[in-house]
Amino acid sequence: MVTDAVYSRVTGTTHIYLQQRHAGIPVYNAQLQVNVNREGRIISVNNGFLPGIAQSVRTLQPRIQM
């Protein structure tokens, strides 16, 4: 899900941010950033998504771990 798109007038670059979700719940600190230049070409991608999250999740109930 796209959470934000920020345009830089200085560089002409658009920074697009996507948030990973699992079962509709945002995954903490799991973000993908795509940077697009003024011509519409992707110049870089920073991927912080967690692969295989469906196999790693034990519960969908939030809890505070102490």
N, C-alpha and C positions, 0 to 999 in steps of 0.2 A: 504494500500500500504506500503510495506517495504521501509523505508527511509534509514536505516543504520543497519549494523551488525558489532559489535565490539568484537574482541576476546581478552581476557586477558591471557597472558602467565603465569602470576603469579598464578592465580586461576584455569585456564583451562575453565573458564566460557565464553560463548558467549552471548552477550547482543544484542537482536534483537529489533529494534524500528519500529513501524508502525504508520503512520499518518492517522487520520480519514479524509475523504473527503465527501463532499456533492455536488452533481451535478458537480463533477470534481474540486471543489474548496477546498483547504486544510482548515480544521477547526482549528482556532487559539487555540493553547495550548491543543489540543485533541490528545494525544499520548498513545499508548499501548506499554509496554515494556515486553518482555519475556526473562527470563534468563535461559539458558540451560547449564548444567554441562558438563564435558568432556565425560561422558558416553551417552550423548544425552537426558538426563532426564530434564524435566522442573522443576526448583527449585523455581521459583516465577514468578508472573505476576503482573504488576502494570497497572491498567486500568484507563486511563483518558479520554476515549471516552465519548461523550455526547449521552445518549440514547434518542430516539424519536426526533432527530434533524429535520427530514423532516417535522414534525408537527409544529416545532418552528420557522422555517425560513419563513420570510415574503417576502424577495426579494433576488435575486442573484446578484444585483448591489452593488458593494462596495461603501461605503460613509464614510466620516469623520463626526462623531457626536460631536457637540459642546454644 
